[in-house]
Each structure stands twice: as structure tokens, then as C-alpha cells.
Amino acid sequence: MTDIFIYGTLRHQPLLEIVAGTPVTLRPGFLKDHTVVSVAGEDYPICLAAEGEKAKGAIVSLEGAALDRVSWYEEAFGYHLWPGVAHDAAGAEVAVSVYLPPSAEDACETPWSLSSWEAGWAEAARMAARECMGYFGQIPPDELGWRYPQVRARALSRLRAAQDPAPTLGRERRADQVELLSDETTHAGYYLTKVQQLRHPLYSGGMTEVLRREVFIAPDAAVILPYDPVKDTVLLVEQFRMGPYNNGSPWPWSLEPVAGRVDPGETAEACARREAVEEAGLEITDLRHVNTYYPSPGCISELLHTYVGLADLPDEGGTGFGVAGEGEDIRTHILPFERVMELVSSGEADNGPLILLMFWLQRERPRLRTPA
């Protein structure tokens, strides 16, 4: 049995029990001469030496598979067990191990709050942990660490979708009326693919026969078409795409709006603005929401948040855009509005979001070009 001092997100008992795979008992405790602070740009904390401070936490006793599971989960984020001495609620010393990262270079001065984290992140963390622990024993911790941002993004996408308002036309049947008979993950990497067997209600009454369906699961994305209403020009990005390449096209570089995945903790609007900077070097002055939709609801979970972004566009496009660490190599094109519409009409512009955004822009363009 190993006594571990927990000071971060695993103090949330439901999350710890998902990770450990068993019920656990948390005993209040603290580390003398330490403090718990936030990590820059993240929602989890780090424990630092700080003379005269007390790092609040809990002591939990783990052994066997539970200890293996928790250590595997923590190692995915670069945290490893180190020996230490904690104190229980009565002040008695307890020899413990503590999960700590190899360095504290990303530590902030801001104290980390468990209650604040629980209010904003706990539900998504539990959902993400359920997927993560399904990989225990199948992949090494560093592989889980690589996958985790997309795991969490998928969890946040599901939570956002759960808040969808009631429809006003048809669609009165709810998800809880679907009988999910089996749910198999057939591929887990950057994205997920699943095979599910299910039955759902028929309009005529009763239920369908057992249906076998395959689904590609991806988190939400933001799409933004930059437009300069003064110059009447549109910015398109050009980059290599796996879709046309695997469909056999001899021209697998695609003309598109700016687009990217919505990061955890980021709104779709913030994502659109960030991607405009990364993929085109643009600061958007005014963001107009066009629509939010499923591009292929029969087999893909991806939800697109689409925008037209007003900007002061340069006279010419260029190269060298994109995030090199993500394998992006992007060229931009600055084209007159009418030239882009010619590409849409001829079929050369074969990217769905681009086509839809151009038709919206065609309708709204006179108003956007008229000074207020």
C-alpha cells in the first residue's frame, strides 16, 4: 500500500475513482513549506516549495492495479512519483509519495483553486478520463499524453452539444430513446472511429431492427472567411488535404477558408480569430457568425462554427503561414469577390464551407460594403 499526497485535479474524488478504477478514501492533509499554483495556459496545478506556506490536499492509499492506473495517467502528463512527508488533519507526519513534473518552468504565481476548477472543468475531465482509462494497458503513457488534447476537445464538444436548444420543427425524439447495444472503438489516434450497434424509434411506431453504424468522431472546429469590404477582396488559404488525396484527385491541394479545431477552454469565436493569425497573419476587426452545422451528419460527429471575418486584407497573398509543429504549410490568395464566385460557379472551389460562406457573403455583401 502506498500513501500518495494528492494536490491537484485528482482531489476531485469522482475523477480519481474513474482513474483508479475503484472507490477511494481521501484523507485531508497538507504539505508544509509548499504551495499549489496554476500552470501557464492550463487548468491543472503544480506544487512548489514555498517557505511558510501549506499546500492543501489529500492523502490516499493505493495499491496494485489502482496505483498502476493512477501512475499511468499522471505519467501521461509528465508527472512522476517522488518521496515526501505530508501531515494529516491532526498534524501527524505521514510518509507519502507525490506526483511532480520534471521542471516548474511553466508555473504561475496564481494560486490554484479546486472549487474553481470543479465549477469549470470537472465534468469534461471526468468524461475525458473515461476515454483515457479505456486505453490503459494498451498504449504507453506518452502516447496518451499526445492524444489527450483531442480526447478533452471531444469531451468538451459533447458537453456543448448536450446544451442544444429544443428544435422547433420535428425532431421530437430524444437521444435517450435510442438503444445503444454495443459501442466499439475501432481506431483511436488523433481522431476516433467507432462501430456501434443500435436501434431507434420508427415514425410509424416501434423500433428499427438492429443497425450497424460506423462513425468518425472529431471535436468542434471554427471556419472563418476573411473579407475586406473596402477592397471587396476575399482571402483563401491553400494547403494539402488528405481527403482529395485519398479520393484519387491528382490535385490534392485545397482552396479553403481559414479553419481549425476549437481548443479546450477556447470559444469558437476565439478559435476563429486565433486561426486567422496562424494561417493568414490577420487580425480580424469584426466577426460575423454565419451558421453552425454538421457537414456530414450521417457519419461524422464534427460540428462547424462558421464566420465571415472583416479585415484589412493585404494586396497580395504569400507563403510560410501555419503552425510548423502541426505540419501546416499554407499559402494565401487574395482575390476579388467576383473571382472567387467564378471558382464556386465553375466547381473549382470544391470545399463545402467555402461555397456556403461565399453564398452568404454574396447576399450580405451590399450591406457590409455600405458605410454605417
C-alpha positions as CSV (number, residue, x, y, z in Angstrom):
1,M,0.0,0.0,0.0
2,T,1.4,3.4,-1.0
3,D,0.2,6.7,0.6
4,I,0.1,9.4,-2.0
5,F,-0.4,13.1,-1.4
6,I,-2.9,14.5,-4.0
7,Y,-3.0,18.2,-4.5
8,G,-4.4,18.8,-8.0
9,T,-7.4,17.7,-10.1
10,L,-7.4,14.2,-8.6
11,R,-8.6,15.7,-5.3
12,H,-12.0,15.6,-7.2
13,Q,-13.0,12.2,-5.9
14,P,-15.2,11.2,-8.8
15,L,-12.3,11.8,-11.2
16,L,-9.9,9.9,-9.0
17,E,-12.2,6.9,-8.8
18,I,-12.6,6.8,-12.6
19,V,-8.8,6.9,-13.0
20,A,-8.1,4.4,-10.1
21,G,-10.9,2.1,-11.2
22,T,-12.1,1.6,-7.7
23,P,-13.7,3.5,-4.8
24,V,-11.1,5.5,-2.8
25,T,-11.0,7.3,0.5
26,L,-9.4,10.8,0.7
27,R,-8.0,12.0,4.0
28,P,-7.4,15.7,4.3
29,G,-3.8,16.7,4.6
30,F,-1.2,19.2,3.7
31,L,2.5,19.7,2.7
32,K,4.4,22.1,4.9
33,D,6.5,24.8,3.1
34,H,4.8,24.2,-0.2
35,T,2.1,25.9,-2.3
36,V,-0.1,24.9,-5.2
37,V,-0.1,27.2,-8.1
38,S,-1.5,27.2,-11.7
39,V,0.4,26.1,-14.7
40,A,0.5,28.7,-17.5
41,G,-2.2,28.2,-20.1
42,E,-3.5,25.0,-18.4
43,D,-6.3,24.1,-15.9
44,Y,-4.2,21.9,-13.7
45,P,-1.7,22.9,-11.0
46,I,1.9,22.3,-9.8
47,C,3.2,22.0,-6.3
48,L,6.2,24.2,-5.4
49,A,8.4,24.7,-2.4
50,A,7.4,27.9,-0.6
51,E,8.7,28.5,2.9
52,G,6.0,29.1,5.5
53,E,3.1,28.0,3.2
54,K,0.9,25.0,3.4
55,A,-0.2,23.1,0.3
56,K,-3.7,21.8,0.9
57,G,-4.6,18.4,-0.5
58,A,-5.5,14.9,0.5
59,I,-3.8,11.6,1.3
60,V,-5.0,8.5,-0.5
61,S,-3.7,4.9,-0.1
62,L,-3.4,3.0,-3.3
63,E,-2.0,-0.4,-4.3
64,G,-2.0,-2.9,-7.1
65,A,-4.0,-2.0,-10.2
66,A,-5.3,1.2,-8.7
67,L,-1.8,2.5,-8.2
68,D,-0.7,1.4,-11.6
69,R,-3.7,3.1,-13.3
70,V,-3.2,6.4,-11.4
71,S,0.6,6.4,-12.1
72,W,0.0,5.7,-15.8
73,Y,-2.5,8.6,-16.0
74,E,-0.2,11.0,-14.3
75,E,2.9,9.9,-16.3
76,A,1.0,10.9,-19.5
77,F,1.3,14.5,-18.4
78,G,5.0,14.1,-17.3
79,Y,4.3,13.7,-13.6
80,H,6.2,11.0,-11.6
81,L,6.2,9.9,-8.0
82,W,8.7,11.5,-5.6
83,P,9.1,10.8,-1.9
84,G,7.9,13.4,0.6
85,V,6.4,14.0,4.0
86,A,2.8,15.2,4.5
87,H,0.8,16.0,7.5
88,D,-2.7,14.7,8.1
89,A,-5.6,16.8,9.5
90,A,-4.4,16.2,13.1
91,G,-0.9,17.4,12.2
92,A,0.8,14.0,12.3
93,E,3.5,13.3,9.8
94,V,2.8,10.8,7.0
95,A,5.5,9.4,4.7
96,V,4.0,9.9,1.2
97,S,4.8,10.0,-2.5
98,V,3.8,13.0,-4.6
99,Y,3.3,13.3,-8.4
100,L,5.6,16.1,-9.6
101,P,6.7,17.1,-13.1
102,P,10.4,17.2,-14.1
103,S,10.5,21.0,-14.0
104,A,8.4,24.0,-12.8
105,E,9.3,26.4,-15.7
106,D,5.6,26.8,-16.6
107,A,4.4,27.6,-13.1
108,C,2.5,30.8,-12.5
109,E,2.2,32.9,-9.3
110,T,-1.6,32.5,-9.3
111,P,-2.9,30.1,-6.6
112,W,-4.8,27.2,-8.0
113,S,-8.4,26.6,-6.7
114,L,-10.0,23.2,-6.7
115,S,-13.5,24.7,-6.3
116,S,-13.0,27.0,-9.3
117,W,-11.6,24.0,-11.4
118,E,-14.6,21.9,-10.4
119,A,-17.0,24.6,-11.5
120,G,-15.5,24.9,-14.9
121,W,-13.7,21.7,-15.8
122,A,-14.7,18.7,-13.7
123,E,-17.4,17.4,-15.9
124,A,-15.2,17.5,-19.0
125,A,-12.3,16.0,-17.1
126,R,-14.5,13.0,-16.0
127,M,-15.7,12.4,-19.5
128,A,-12.2,12.6,-20.9
129,A,-10.8,10.3,-18.1
130,R,-13.4,7.6,-19.0
131,E,-12.0,7.6,-22.6
132,C,-8.4,7.7,-21.4
133,M,-8.7,4.8,-19.0
134,G,-10.1,2.7,-21.8
135,Y,-6.6,2.8,-23.2
136,F,-4.9,1.6,-20.0
137,G,-2.7,-1.4,-20.7
138,Q,-2.9,-0.8,-24.5
139,I,-0.7,2.3,-25.0
140,P,2.3,3.8,-23.1
141,P,1.7,7.0,-21.1
142,D,3.5,9.3,-23.6
143,E,1.0,8.1,-26.3
144,L,-1.9,9.1,-24.0
145,G,-0.3,12.5,-23.4
146,W,-0.1,13.0,-27.2
147,R,-3.8,12.0,-27.6
148,Y,-5.1,13.9,-24.6
149,P,-5.8,17.3,-26.1
150,Q,-8.1,15.8,-28.7
151,V,-9.7,13.5,-26.0
152,R,-10.5,16.6,-24.0
153,A,-11.7,18.5,-27.0
154,R,-14.1,15.7,-27.9
155,A,-15.4,15.7,-24.3
156,L,-16.0,19.5,-24.4
157,S,-17.7,19.2,-27.8
158,R,-20.1,16.6,-26.4
159,L,-20.8,18.9,-23.4
160,R,-21.6,21.8,-25.7
161,A,-23.8,19.6,-27.9
162,A,-25.7,18.5,-24.8
163,Q,-26.8,22.1,-24.4
164,D,-28.5,22.3,-27.8
165,P,-31.9,24.0,-27.5
166,A,-35.1,22.1,-28.3
167,P,-35.9,22.1,-32.0
168,T,-38.9,23.9,-33.4
169,L,-39.7,21.5,-36.3
170,G,-40.0,17.8,-35.8
171,R,-37.1,16.0,-34.2
172,E,-39.2,15.4,-31.1
173,R,-37.4,12.1,-30.3
174,R,-34.5,12.3,-27.9
175,A,-31.2,10.5,-27.7
176,D,-32.2,8.6,-24.6
177,Q,-34.8,6.8,-26.8
178,V,-32.0,5.2,-28.8
179,E,-31.0,1.7,-27.6
180,L,-27.2,1.5,-27.9
181,L,-26.4,-2.2,-27.9
182,S,-22.7,-2.1,-28.5
183,D,-20.0,0.6,-28.8
184,E,-16.6,-0.5,-30.1
185,T,-13.7,1.9,-30.8
186,T,-12.0,0.5,-33.9
187,H,-9.4,3.2,-34.1
188,A,-8.0,5.7,-31.6
189,G,-5.4,8.2,-32.6
190,Y,-5.7,11.9,-33.2
191,Y,-9.3,11.0,-34.1
192,L,-11.6,8.2,-33.2
193,T,-13.6,5.8,-35.3
194,K,-16.4,3.7,-33.7
195,V,-18.6,0.9,-34.7
196,Q,-22.0,0.9,-32.9
197,Q,-25.0,-1.4,-33.0
198,L,-28.2,0.3,-32.0
199,R,-32.0,0.6,-32.5
200,H,-34.0,3.8,-32.7
201,P,-37.8,4.7,-32.7
202,L,-39.6,4.5,-36.1
203,Y,-42.0,7.2,-37.2
204,S,-44.6,4.5,-37.6
205,G,-44.1,3.2,-34.1
206,G,-41.9,0.6,-32.6
207,M,-38.2,0.3,-33.1
208,T,-35.9,-0.4,-36.0
209,E,-34.1,-3.7,-36.4
210,V,-30.5,-3.8,-35.0
211,L,-28.5,-1.3,-37.1
212,R,-24.7,-1.4,-37.5
213,R,-23.2,2.1,-38.0
214,E,-19.7,3.4,-38.3
215,V,-18.9,7.0,-37.1
216,F,-15.8,9.2,-37.3
217,I,-15.6,11.3,-34.2
218,A,-13.9,14.7,-34.3
219,P,-14.3,17.8,-32.0
220,D,-15.8,21.1,-33.0
221,A,-14.0,23.3,-35.5
222,A,-14.2,27.0,-36.4
223,V,-14.2,28.2,-40.0
224,I,-13.7,31.9,-41.0
225,L,-13.7,33.5,-44.4
226,P,-11.7,36.8,-44.3
227,Y,-13.3,39.6,-46.3
228,D,-12.2,43.2,-46.9
229,P,-15.4,45.2,-47.6
230,V,-13.4,48.3,-48.8
231,K,-11.3,46.4,-51.4
232,D,-14.0,43.8,-52.0
233,T,-11.5,41.1,-51.7
234,V,-11.5,37.6,-50.1
235,L,-8.6,35.7,-48.6
236,L,-8.4,31.9,-49.3
237,V,-5.8,29.5,-47.9
238,E,-4.3,26.7,-49.9
239,Q,-2.9,23.6,-48.4
240,F,-2.5,19.8,-48.9
241,R,-5.5,17.8,-47.8
242,M,-5.9,14.1,-47.1
243,G,-9.5,13.9,-48.3
244,P,-8.9,14.7,-52.0
245,Y,-5.6,12.8,-51.9
246,N,-7.2,9.6,-50.7
247,N,-10.2,10.1,-53.1
248,G,-7.7,9.9,-56.0
249,S,-7.6,13.5,-57.1
250,P,-4.5,14.5,-59.0
251,W,-4.8,17.9,-57.3
252,P,-4.9,17.3,-53.6
253,W,-4.2,20.9,-52.6
254,S,-7.4,22.6,-51.5
255,L,-8.7,26.2,-51.6
256,E,-10.5,26.9,-48.3
257,P,-11.4,29.5,-45.7
258,V,-9.2,29.6,-42.6
259,A,-10.2,26.8,-40.2
260,G,-9.0,24.9,-37.1
261,R,-10.1,22.9,-34.1
262,V,-11.6,24.6,-31.1
263,D,-9.1,24.1,-28.3
264,P,-10.1,23.2,-24.7
265,G,-11.1,26.3,-22.8
266,E,-11.5,28.3,-26.1
267,T,-14.7,29.6,-27.6
268,A,-15.4,29.1,-31.3
269,E,-15.1,32.8,-31.8
270,A,-11.7,32.9,-30.2
271,C,-10.6,30.0,-32.2
272,A,-11.6,31.7,-35.5
273,R,-9.6,34.8,-34.5
274,R,-6.6,32.7,-33.5
275,E,-6.6,30.7,-36.7
276,A,-6.8,33.8,-38.8
277,V,-3.5,34.9,-37.2
278,E,-1.8,31.5,-37.5
279,E,-3.0,30.6,-41.1
280,A,-3.0,34.1,-42.6
281,G,-1.3,36.6,-40.4
282,L,-4.6,38.5,-40.0
283,E,-6.2,40.5,-37.2
284,I,-10.0,40.3,-37.6
285,T,-11.7,43.6,-36.9
286,D,-15.3,42.3,-37.0
287,L,-16.5,38.7,-36.8
288,R,-19.9,37.8,-38.2
289,H,-21.4,34.4,-37.3
290,V,-23.0,32.7,-40.3
291,N,-24.1,29.3,-39.1
292,T,-23.2,26.2,-37.0
293,Y,-23.8,22.9,-38.7
294,Y,-22.8,19.2,-39.1
295,P,-21.1,18.9,-42.6
296,S,-21.9,15.2,-42.9
297,P,-24.2,14.1,-40.1
298,G,-24.7,10.6,-41.4
299,C,-21.2,9.5,-40.3
300,I,-19.2,12.4,-38.8
301,S,-19.6,14.0,-35.3
302,E,-17.8,17.2,-36.3
303,L,-19.6,20.4,-35.8
304,L,-18.5,23.5,-37.7
305,H,-18.9,27.1,-36.4
306,T,-18.7,29.3,-39.4
307,Y,-17.9,33.0,-39.7
308,V,-17.1,35.8,-42.1
309,G,-14.4,38.0,-40.7
310,L,-14.0,41.6,-41.8
311,A,-10.4,42.6,-42.1
312,D,-8.0,45.0,-43.8
313,L,-6.5,42.5,-46.3
314,P,-3.1,42.9,-47.9
315,D,-2.9,43.4,-51.7
316,E,-1.2,40.0,-52.3
317,G,-1.1,36.6,-50.7
318,G,2.0,34.8,-49.5
319,T,3.6,31.6,-48.1
320,G,5.0,30.5,-44.8
321,F,1.8,30.5,-42.9
322,G,0.6,27.8,-40.5
323,V,2.0,26.2,-37.4
324,A,5.1,24.2,-38.3
325,G,4.8,21.9,-35.3
326,E,1.4,20.8,-36.6
327,G,2.8,20.1,-40.1
328,E,1.0,23.1,-41.7
329,D,2.4,24.6,-44.9
330,I,-0.1,27.3,-46.1
331,R,-0.2,29.7,-48.9
332,T,-2.7,32.5,-49.0
333,H,-4.5,34.0,-52.0
334,I,-6.1,37.5,-52.1
335,L,-8.8,37.5,-54.8
336,P,-11.6,39.9,-55.9
337,F,-15.0,38.7,-54.7
338,E,-16.2,38.1,-58.2
339,R,-13.2,35.9,-59.0
340,V,-14.0,33.7,-56.0
341,M,-17.6,33.4,-57.1
342,E,-16.3,32.3,-60.6
343,L,-14.4,29.5,-58.8
344,V,-17.6,28.5,-57.0
345,S,-19.7,28.5,-60.2
346,S,-17.1,26.5,-62.1
347,G,-16.7,23.9,-59.4
348,E,-13.0,24.6,-59.0
349,A,-13.8,25.7,-55.5
350,D,-14.9,22.3,-54.1
351,N,-14.7,23.0,-50.4
352,G,-18.2,22.9,-48.8
353,P,-17.7,25.6,-46.1
354,L,-16.2,27.9,-48.7
355,I,-19.1,27.5,-51.0
356,L,-21.7,28.1,-48.2
357,L,-19.8,31.1,-46.9
358,M,-19.5,32.7,-50.3
359,F,-23.2,32.4,-50.9
360,W,-23.8,34.1,-47.5
361,L,-21.3,36.8,-48.4
362,Q,-23.0,37.3,-51.8
363,R,-26.3,38.0,-50.0
364,E,-24.8,40.3,-47.3
365,R,-22.0,42.0,-49.3
366,P,-24.0,45.1,-50.3
367,R,-24.8,45.8,-46.6
368,L,-21.2,45.1,-45.5
369,R,-19.8,47.4,-48.1
370,T,-22.2,50.3,-47.2
371,P,-20.6,52.6,-44.5
372,A,-22.6,52.8,-41.3
